Amino acid sequence: MTSARSALSRCVCAFVVGCFWIVAHDAALQFVGPATASPLYGQAGLRSLVLRHAERLQQMETHARLLMEQGDWEDAEMILKRALATQVDESGETHQNALRLTRRLVKTLAKLGKMSEAEGLEQDVLSKQIADLGQQHPDTLLTKANIAELLAEQGKLRNAEKLLREVLELQRGNVGDSHPDVLASKKSLASVLFRLEDFKSAKRLYSEVLEVQRRSLSETHPDTIELKATFAVVLRSLGEFERAEAFQREVLTWRRFIFGEKHPFTMKSKSSIATLQVDRGQYENAEALLREVLTFENKLVGEHHPDTMVSKDNLAVVLINQGRLDDAESLLDDVLQWRLKVQGELHPDTLSSRSHFADLRLRQGCGSEAEEIHREVMALRCDGLGEKHSSTLASKLGVAAALRGQGKLEDGEALLRESLATCYSTLGERHPTTLASIRELSSLLKEMGKDAIK
């Protein structure tokens, strides 16, 4: 027993001494610098110290990356700021390692809603890059592209589009159409154009990138697969539902093979397929997928996580369309209360849930209340997104349906015809909102004994 305790004591002492020397080495390098530390440790010791310091920075970055993947953005921010400050002191703000850490920190700040701080950080880097490297240097252009993404995150889509087009033109001139930097800028621009609802232009850019990645990376490379998932969302907005589902099922097959059946990426694919099934009225199939996803999310991230709320909201829409109103109301009450408390009354997700709640109240025979909610949501969407945005047009469709539910058929018809004309000109004839408006107007005209849509 005495021998065992003695051995344990020696191990503890060795561990404490080792920890002391690691801290002492790091402190020496950080506070007195390599030149002063050299006489203390000798050249061999200094090399070991520098190596240890570099490893520590790498470990901090890896730790931060893992925290980001887990959604622990606050702790990731703290670690990245420490790592970046140390890296900048050693090598300057325009060093590759510092730039990489900056980009991770900017992403983290954006996730935390600290947009001004994130943009200011990028602008500081950009100013130094322009002075040190010039306007057309690849690193300078990458920073401009990052600033464009921050502008997009803040809803400044036209500014983001302008900056990305500028970056893309310069990158093409420097390295050609197939360079990874060019492909990244094309994807960023396509994302902005999609949010601006220029779906055809977004599709064209994504198609170009997808074709290059198929050749250079392979059909089943992870980057190619992820791009296919994004491309499928664009196809859905253009009404190419069958092709979109084919892409999503291909992505699902790959994610199952790589990650397994019970993985967040796999569940995300199932949720995307369910959305396409709702578009085509396949409610039973959509319900089965969404319940599977919801069960998984409840266990993995909890019932009040944002992802769980999205699945609850989507399932409620399915239940409304199936006429299972009590079940839908229970889900929507939970989602709407959470979103009002956490995301606020003006958040797009909150407005979406309010719109779904209005649809529910209409089905429950409360047409006047449904109309009031839809009009409030429509006004907010019009102010924030514009009167021609698909979300605003979806609200107009909701108002028209509520008018019809109150027997105000002529008013409903007039609003639907006005909305449908805008849908055709801005969204295209196959967009989900356009198709839903066509179905509603056709049904209304039949009820009124009028001829079908010409």
C-alpha positions as CSV (number, residue, x, y, z in Angstrom):
1,M,0.0,0.0,0.0
2,T,2.8,2.4,1.0
3,S,4.6,1.6,-2.3
4,A,1.5,2.3,-4.3
5,R,1.0,5.6,-2.5
6,S,4.6,6.6,-3.2
7,A,4.3,5.8,-6.9
8,L,1.1,7.8,-7.0
9,S,2.8,10.7,-5.3
10,R,5.7,10.7,-7.8
11,C,3.2,10.7,-10.7
12,V,1.3,13.6,-9.3
13,C,4.5,15.5,-8.7
14,A,5.8,14.8,-12.2
15,F,2.4,16.0,-13.6
16,V,2.5,19.2,-11.6
17,V,6.1,20.0,-12.5
18,G,5.3,19.3,-16.2
19,C,2.4,21.6,-16.1
20,F,4.5,24.3,-14.4
21,W,7.2,24.1,-17.2
22,I,4.6,24.3,-20.0
23,V,3.0,27.4,-18.4
24,A,6.4,28.9,-17.8
25,H,7.6,28.2,-21.4
26,D,4.4,29.8,-22.8
27,A,4.6,32.7,-20.5
28,A,8.2,33.3,-21.4
29,L,7.5,33.3,-25.0
30,Q,4.4,35.5,-24.7
31,F,5.7,38.1,-22.2
32,V,9.5,38.3,-22.9
33,G,9.6,37.1,-26.5
34,P,11.9,34.6,-28.2
35,A,15.0,36.8,-28.1
36,T,14.9,37.2,-24.3
37,A,13.8,33.6,-23.7
38,S,16.7,32.3,-25.7
39,P,19.4,32.7,-23.0
40,L,17.1,31.1,-20.5
41,Y,16.5,27.9,-22.5
42,G,19.3,27.8,-25.1
43,Q,18.8,27.4,-28.8
44,A,17.5,23.8,-28.6
45,G,15.1,24.8,-25.9
46,L,13.9,27.8,-27.8
47,R,13.1,25.7,-30.9
48,S,11.1,23.3,-28.6
49,L,9.4,26.3,-27.0
50,V,8.4,27.8,-30.4
51,L,7.1,24.5,-31.5
52,R,5.1,24.1,-28.4
53,H,3.7,27.6,-28.9
54,A,2.7,26.9,-32.5
55,E,1.0,23.6,-31.3
56,R,-0.8,25.5,-28.6
57,L,-2.2,28.0,-31.2
58,Q,-3.3,25.1,-33.4
59,Q,-5.0,23.4,-30.5
60,M,-6.8,26.6,-29.7
61,E,-8.1,26.9,-33.3
62,T,-9.1,23.3,-33.4
63,H,-11.0,23.7,-30.1
64,A,-12.7,26.8,-31.4
65,R,-13.7,24.9,-34.6
66,L,-15.2,22.1,-32.6
67,L,-17.2,24.6,-30.5
68,M,-18.5,26.2,-33.6
69,E,-19.6,22.9,-35.0
70,Q,-21.5,22.3,-31.7
71,G,-23.1,25.8,-31.8
72,D,-21.2,27.0,-28.7
73,W,-20.5,30.4,-30.3
74,E,-19.8,32.3,-27.1
75,D,-16.9,30.1,-26.0
76,A,-15.6,29.9,-29.6
77,E,-15.5,33.7,-29.7
78,M,-13.4,33.9,-26.5
79,I,-10.9,31.3,-27.7
80,L,-10.6,32.7,-31.2
81,K,-10.0,36.3,-29.9
82,R,-7.1,35.0,-27.7
83,A,-5.6,33.0,-30.6
84,L,-6.0,35.8,-33.1
85,A,-4.4,38.4,-30.7
86,T,-1.4,36.1,-30.2
87,Q,-1.1,35.3,-33.9
88,V,-1.3,39.0,-34.9
89,D,1.4,39.9,-32.4
90,E,3.7,37.3,-33.9
91,S,3.1,37.6,-37.6
92,G,0.8,40.6,-38.3
93,E,-2.8,40.9,-39.5
94,T,-2.2,39.9,-43.1
95,H,-0.4,36.6,-42.4
96,Q,-2.3,33.6,-43.7
97,N,-2.8,32.1,-40.2
98,A,-4.1,35.4,-38.9
99,L,-6.5,35.7,-41.9
100,R,-7.8,32.2,-41.3
101,L,-8.4,32.9,-37.6
102,T,-10.1,36.3,-38.6
103,R,-12.5,34.5,-40.9
104,R,-13.4,32.0,-38.2
105,L,-13.9,34.9,-35.7
106,V,-16.0,36.9,-38.2
107,K,-18.3,33.9,-38.8
108,T,-18.7,33.4,-35.0
109,L,-19.5,37.1,-34.4
110,A,-22.1,36.9,-37.2
111,K,-23.7,33.9,-35.6
112,L,-23.9,35.9,-32.4
113,G,-25.5,38.8,-34.2
114,K,-22.5,41.1,-33.7
115,M,-22.5,42.3,-37.3
116,S,-20.9,45.7,-36.7
117,E,-18.0,44.1,-34.9
118,A,-17.6,41.5,-37.5
119,E,-17.7,44.0,-40.4
120,G,-15.3,46.3,-38.6
121,L,-12.8,43.5,-38.1
122,E,-12.9,42.7,-41.8
123,Q,-12.7,46.3,-42.9
124,D,-9.5,46.8,-40.7
125,V,-8.0,43.8,-42.4
126,L,-9.0,45.0,-45.8
127,S,-7.4,48.4,-45.3
128,K,-4.1,46.8,-44.4
129,Q,-4.3,44.3,-47.2
130,I,-4.9,47.1,-49.8
131,A,-1.9,49.0,-48.4
132,D,0.4,45.9,-48.2
133,L,-0.8,43.7,-51.1
134,G,-2.8,45.9,-53.4
135,Q,-6.5,45.9,-54.6
136,Q,-6.2,42.8,-56.8
137,H,-4.3,40.4,-54.6
138,P,-6.2,37.1,-54.0
139,D,-6.2,37.7,-50.2
140,T,-7.6,41.2,-50.6
141,L,-10.4,39.9,-52.9
142,L,-11.2,37.1,-50.4
143,T,-11.7,39.7,-47.7
144,K,-13.9,41.7,-49.9
145,A,-16.0,38.6,-50.6
146,N,-16.3,38.0,-46.8
147,I,-17.5,41.6,-46.3
148,A,-20.1,41.0,-49.0
149,E,-21.4,38.0,-47.1
150,L,-21.6,40.1,-44.0
151,L,-23.6,42.7,-45.9
152,A,-25.9,39.9,-47.1
153,E,-26.4,38.7,-43.5
154,Q,-27.5,42.2,-42.6
155,G,-30.0,42.2,-45.4
156,K,-28.0,44.7,-47.6
157,L,-28.4,42.4,-50.6
158,R,-27.9,44.9,-53.4
159,N,-24.7,46.2,-51.8
160,A,-23.5,42.6,-51.4
161,E,-24.4,41.8,-55.0
162,K,-22.5,44.8,-56.3
163,L,-19.3,43.9,-54.2
164,L,-19.4,40.2,-55.2
165,R,-19.7,41.0,-58.9
166,E,-16.7,43.3,-58.6
167,V,-14.7,40.6,-56.8
168,L,-15.8,37.9,-59.3
169,E,-14.7,40.0,-62.3
170,L,-11.2,40.6,-60.8
171,Q,-10.8,37.0,-59.8
172,R,-11.7,35.7,-63.2
173,G,-9.1,38.0,-64.7
174,N,-6.5,36.8,-62.3
175,V,-7.0,33.0,-62.1
176,G,-9.8,31.9,-64.6
177,D,-13.3,30.5,-64.2
178,S,-12.4,27.2,-62.6
179,H,-10.2,28.4,-59.6
180,P,-11.6,27.6,-56.1
181,D,-11.8,31.3,-55.2
182,V,-13.9,32.0,-58.3
183,L,-16.2,29.1,-57.5
184,A,-16.6,30.3,-53.9
185,S,-17.5,33.8,-55.1
186,K,-20.0,32.4,-57.7
187,K,-21.7,30.4,-54.9
188,S,-21.9,33.5,-52.7
189,L,-23.3,35.6,-55.5
190,A,-25.8,32.9,-56.4
191,S,-26.9,32.8,-52.7
192,V,-27.5,36.6,-52.8
193,L,-29.4,36.4,-56.1
194,F,-31.6,33.6,-54.7
195,R,-32.5,35.8,-51.7
196,L,-33.3,38.6,-54.2
197,E,-35.5,36.0,-55.9
198,D,-33.6,36.1,-59.1
199,F,-34.0,32.4,-59.3
200,K,-32.9,31.9,-62.9
201,S,-29.6,33.8,-62.4
202,A,-29.0,31.8,-59.2
203,K,-29.7,28.6,-61.0
204,R,-27.3,29.5,-63.8
205,L,-24.4,30.3,-61.4
206,Y,-25.0,27.2,-59.3
207,S,-25.1,25.1,-62.5
208,E,-21.7,26.5,-63.6
209,V,-20.1,25.7,-60.2
210,L,-21.7,22.2,-60.0
211,E,-20.4,21.3,-63.5
212,V,-16.8,22.3,-62.5
213,Q,-17.0,20.5,-59.2
214,R,-18.2,17.3,-60.9
215,R,-15.2,17.4,-63.2
216,S,-12.6,18.5,-60.7
217,L,-13.7,16.8,-57.5
218,S,-16.1,14.0,-58.6
219,E,-19.8,13.4,-58.6
220,T,-19.8,12.1,-55.0
221,H,-17.3,14.5,-53.4
222,P,-18.7,16.1,-50.2
223,D,-18.6,19.6,-51.7
224,T,-20.4,18.4,-54.8
225,I,-23.1,16.7,-52.7
226,E,-23.6,19.7,-50.5
227,L,-24.0,21.9,-53.6
228,K,-26.6,19.6,-55.0
229,A,-28.6,20.1,-51.9
230,T,-28.5,23.8,-52.3
231,F,-29.2,23.5,-56.0
232,A,-32.3,21.5,-55.2
233,V,-33.7,24.4,-53.2
234,V,-33.3,26.7,-56.2
235,L,-35.0,24.2,-58.5
236,R,-38.0,24.0,-56.1
237,S,-38.4,27.8,-56.3
238,L,-38.5,27.4,-60.1
239,G,-41.2,24.8,-59.8
240,E,-39.0,21.9,-60.9
241,F,-40.2,19.7,-58.1
242,E,-39.4,16.3,-59.5
243,R,-35.8,17.3,-60.4
244,A,-35.4,18.9,-57.0
245,E,-36.5,15.8,-55.2
246,A,-34.2,13.6,-57.3
247,F,-31.3,15.8,-56.2
248,Q,-32.4,15.7,-52.6
249,R,-32.8,11.9,-52.6
250,E,-29.3,11.6,-54.1
251,V,-28.0,13.7,-51.2
252,L,-29.9,11.7,-48.7
253,T,-28.4,8.4,-50.0
254,W,-24.9,9.8,-49.8
255,R,-25.5,11.3,-46.3
256,R,-26.9,7.9,-45.1
257,F,-23.8,6.1,-46.3
258,I,-21.3,8.6,-44.9
259,F,-23.0,9.7,-41.7
260,G,-25.6,7.1,-40.9
261,E,-29.3,7.1,-40.5
262,K,-29.4,9.1,-37.3
263,H,-27.3,12.1,-38.1
264,P,-28.3,15.8,-38.4
265,F,-27.2,16.0,-42.0
266,T,-29.3,13.0,-42.9
267,M,-32.3,14.4,-41.1
268,K,-31.9,17.7,-42.9
269,S,-32.2,15.9,-46.2
270,K,-35.4,14.2,-45.0
271,S,-36.9,17.5,-44.0
272,S,-36.1,18.9,-47.4
273,I,-37.8,16.0,-49.1
274,A,-40.8,16.5,-46.8
275,T,-41.1,20.1,-47.9
276,L,-41.2,19.0,-51.6
277,Q,-43.9,16.5,-50.7
278,V,-46.0,19.2,-49.1
279,D,-45.7,21.3,-52.3
280,R,-47.3,18.4,-54.2
281,G,-49.9,17.5,-51.6
282,Q,-48.3,14.3,-50.4
283,Y,-49.1,15.0,-46.8
284,E,-49.0,11.5,-45.4
285,N,-45.5,10.9,-46.7
286,A,-44.4,14.3,-45.5
287,E,-45.8,13.7,-42.0
288,A,-43.9,10.4,-41.6
289,L,-40.6,12.1,-42.5
290,L,-41.2,15.2,-40.3
291,R,-42.2,13.1,-37.3
292,E,-39.0,11.1,-37.7
293,V,-36.9,14.3,-37.9
294,L,-38.8,15.8,-34.9
295,T,-38.2,12.8,-32.7
296,F,-34.5,12.8,-33.5
297,E,-34.2,16.6,-32.9
298,N,-36.0,16.3,-29.5
299,K,-33.5,13.8,-28.4
300,L,-30.4,15.5,-29.8
301,V,-30.9,19.2,-29.2
302,G,-34.1,19.4,-27.1
303,E,-37.6,20.5,-27.8
304,H,-36.8,24.2,-27.7
305,H,-33.9,24.3,-30.1
306,P,-34.4,26.5,-33.3
307,D,-34.1,23.4,-35.5
308,T,-36.8,21.6,-33.5
309,M,-39.1,24.6,-33.8
310,V,-38.7,24.6,-37.6
311,S,-39.7,20.9,-37.7
312,K,-42.7,21.5,-35.4
313,D,-43.8,24.4,-37.6
314,N,-43.5,22.4,-40.8
315,L,-45.4,19.5,-39.2
316,A,-48.2,21.9,-38.1
317,V,-48.6,23.0,-41.8
318,V,-49.1,19.3,-42.8
319,L,-51.6,18.7,-40.0
320,I,-53.6,21.8,-41.0
321,N,-53.8,20.6,-44.6
322,Q,-55.0,17.2,-43.3
323,G,-57.7,18.9,-41.2
324,R,-56.2,17.7,-37.9
325,L,-56.6,21.2,-36.4
326,D,-56.3,20.4,-32.7
327,D,-52.9,18.7,-33.1
328,A,-51.8,21.5,-35.4
329,E,-52.9,24.2,-32.8
330,S,-50.9,22.5,-30.0
331,L,-47.7,22.6,-32.1
332,L,-48.2,26.1,-33.4
333,D,-48.9,27.5,-29.9
334,D,-45.6,26.1,-28.7
335,V,-43.7,27.3,-31.7
336,L,-45.2,30.8,-31.8
337,Q,-44.7,31.5,-28.1
338,W,-41.1,30.4,-28.3
339,R,-40.4,32.5,-31.4
340,L,-42.0,35.6,-30.0
341,K,-39.9,35.3,-26.8
342,V,-36.6,34.3,-28.4
343,Q,-36.6,35.7,-31.9
344,G,-39.0,38.6,-31.6
345,E,-42.2,39.6,-33.3
346,L,-40.5,40.9,-36.5
347,H,-38.3,37.9,-37.2
348,P,-39.1,36.1,-40.5
349,D,-39.7,32.8,-38.7
350,T,-42.1,34.4,-36.3
351,L,-44.1,36.0,-39.2
352,S,-44.2,32.6,-40.9
353,S,-45.6,31.0,-37.8
354,R,-48.2,33.8,-37.4
355,S,-49.2,33.2,-41.0
356,H,-49.7,29.5,-40.3
357,F,-51.7,30.3,-37.2
358,A,-54.0,32.5,-39.4
359,D,-54.5,29.6,-41.8
360,L,-55.4,27.5,-38.8
361,R,-57.9,30.0,-37.5
362,L,-59.5,30.2,-40.9
363,R,-59.9,26.4,-41.0
364,Q,-61.5,26.7,-37.5
365,G,-64.1,29.1,-38.9
366,C,-62.6,32.4,-37.6
367,G,-62.3,34.2,-40.9
368,S,-62.2,37.7,-39.5
369,E,-59.4,36.9,-37.1
370,A,-57.5,35.1,-39.8
371,E,-57.8,38.2,-42.1
372,E,-56.6,40.5,-39.4
373,I,-53.5,38.4,-38.7
374,H,-52.7,38.0,-42.4
375,R,-53.0,41.7,-43.0
376,E,-50.7,42.5,-40.1
377,V,-48.1,40.0,-41.4
378,M,-48.5,41.3,-45.0
379,A,-47.8,44.9,-43.8
380,L,-44.7,43.9,-41.9
381,R,-43.4,41.8,-44.8
382,C,-44.1,44.6,-47.3
383,D,-42.1,47.1,-45.1
384,G,-39.2,44.7,-44.7
385,L,-39.1,42.8,-48.0
386,G,-41.1,44.8,-50.5
387,E,-44.5,44.3,-52.0
388,K,-43.2,41.9,-54.7
389,H,-41.4,39.5,-52.5
390,S,-42.7,35.9,-52.4
391,S,-43.4,36.1,-48.7
392,T,-45.5,39.3,-49.1
393,L,-47.4,37.7,-52.0
394,A,-48.0,34.6,-49.8
395,S,-49.6,36.9,-47.2
396,K,-51.8,38.4,-49.9
397,L,-52.9,34.9,-50.8
398,G,-53.7,34.3,-47.1
399,V,-55.8,37.5,-47.0
400,A,-57.7,36.5,-50.1
401,A,-58.5,33.1,-48.7
402,A,-59.7,34.7,-45.4
403,L,-62.0,37.1,-47.4
404,R,-63.4,34.1,-49.3
405,G,-64.0,32.3,-45.9
406,Q,-66.1,35.3,-44.9
407,G,-68.1,35.2,-48.1
408,K,-66.4,38.3,-49.6
409,L,-65.9,36.5,-52.8
410,E,-65.5,39.5,-55.1
411,D,-62.9,41.1,-52.9
412,G,-61.1,37.8,-52.7
413,E,-61.1,37.5,-56.4
414,A,-59.8,41.0,-57.0
415,L,-56.9,40.6,-54.6
416,L,-56.0,37.2,-56.0
417,R,-55.9,38.5,-59.6
418,E,-53.7,41.4,-58.5
419,S,-51.4,39.1,-56.6
420,L,-51.2,36.5,-59.3
421,A,-50.2,39.1,-61.9
422,T,-47.2,40.0,-59.7
423,C,-46.4,36.3,-59.1
424,Y,-46.2,35.7,-62.8
425,S,-43.9,38.7,-63.5
426,T,-41.6,38.4,-60.5
427,L,-41.6,34.7,-59.4
428,G,-42.5,32.9,-62.6
429,E,-45.4,30.6,-63.4
430,R,-44.0,27.6,-61.5
431,H,-43.0,29.1,-58.1
432,P,-44.8,27.4,-55.2
433,T,-46.6,30.7,-54.3
434,T,-47.7,31.2,-57.9
435,L,-49.1,27.7,-58.1
436,A,-50.9,28.0,-54.7
437,S,-52.4,31.3,-55.9
438,I,-53.6,29.6,-59.1
439,R,-55.2,26.8,-57.2
440,E,-57.0,29.2,-54.8
441,L,-58.3,31.4,-57.6
442,S,-59.5,28.4,-59.6
443,S,-61.4,27.1,-56.6
444,L,-62.8,30.5,-55.9
445,L,-64.0,31.0,-59.5
446,K,-65.7,27.6,-59.4
447,E,-67.5,28.5,-56.2
448,M,-68.7,31.8,-57.9
449,G,-69.8,29.9,-61.0
450,K,-67.4,31.7,-63.2
451,D,-65.1,30.5,-66.0
452,A,-61.7,29.1,-65.1
453,I,-58.6,31.2,-65.3
454,K,-57.7,32.1,-68.8
